[in-house]
Each structure stands twice: as C-alpha cells, then as structure tokens.
Amino acid sequence: MLERDVEAWLVVETARRGGIAYKFTSPARRSVPDRLVLLRIPEDDRAVVAKYVSFVEAKAPGKKATAAQEREHERLRDLGYEVCVMDSKVWPEEGTR
C-alpha cells in the first residue's frame, strides 16, 4: 500500500463522517503534516474551540473575500468553526469572527 492510498482513504472517510480533510502545505515550514482534518464541532463545544482555533482570510484594506472564498468559509462555519476576513491590523473581537 502506498502513502497516497492511505491519504485518499482518509479524505473519503473524513467526508463520510461529515468533515473536511484539507491538503496542508506550509511553504515556509518543512515537515508539516499532510492533512488537516476538520470534523463537525458539537454545538456545546463551539465556544471552547473558538478560543483556540479560527480561520482568518487576510485581505488588503477594503477588499472582500471572493465568492469562492465565501463558499469555503460557509463550509467551515457549517462545521462550527470561526472564520473571519481581516483587512486591518486589528485583532477581531470574540464573537465578531
């Protein structure tokens, strides 16, 4: 069995469980894991998770996320994750993401 077979199985199994398995790369950092697996967060746990995990789309001042980016943000929000679009050097307040 090859690594790609294991990874392909992981993607399918994550989707079967209602989640997303993003391919994860970090050009500035070597040896990062291959996939970021995101499963649905139970409603009661979302506030706790939001204290430690959020997704941020950085934009130039006044710029907005594209329609494709907004669709992806909604996929993440549907799983219970916080997503914000940031166009300034101001840390987003809790609950505004």
FENKANOR-V85184 format. One record per pair of residues at least 6 apart in sequence whose ideal C-beta (glycine too) atoms are under 7 Angstrom apart, sorted by the first residue. I is the first residue (numbers start at 1). J is the second residue. D is the distance in Angstrom with one decimal. If there is no record, write none. Layout:
i-><I:I>
j-><J:J>
d-><D:D>
//
This chain:
i-><7:7:10:10:11:14:14:14:17:18:18:19:19:19:19:19:20:20:20:21:21:22:22:23:24:24:24:24:24:26:38:38:40:40:41:41:41:41:46:50:53:54:54:54:54:54:55:55:55:55:56:56:57:57:57:57:57:58:59:59:59:59:60:61:61:62:63:64:65:65:73:76:77:82:83:84:84:86>
j-><34:35:21:35:21:20:21:37:39:39:40:37:38:39:40:79:38:75:79:35:37:35:36:35:32:33:34:35:36:32:79:81:79:80:49:79:80:81:80:82:81:81:82:83:84:97:76:81:82:83:84:86:65:69:73:85:86:86:65:85:86:87:87:87:88:87:87:85:73:85:83:83:83:97:97:92:97:92>
d-><6.0:6.6:5.7:6.0:4.6:6.7:4.0:5.3:6.1:6.9:5.3:6.3:5.4:4.0:6.5:6.8:4.8:6.6:7.0:4.9:5.0:6.6:4.6:6.4:6.0:5.9:6.4:5.7:4.5:4.6:5.8:6.7:4.9:6.0:5.2:6.4:3.3:6.8:4.7:4.6:6.7:7.0:4.0:7.0:6.8:5.6:5.7:6.1:7.0:4.6:5.7:5.3:5.3:6.0:7.0:4.6:6.9:5.5:6.9:5.8:6.8:4.5:6.6:5.0:6.1:6.2:6.0:6.9:6.6:5.0:4.3:5.1:5.7:4.2:6.6:4.9:3.7:6.5>
//
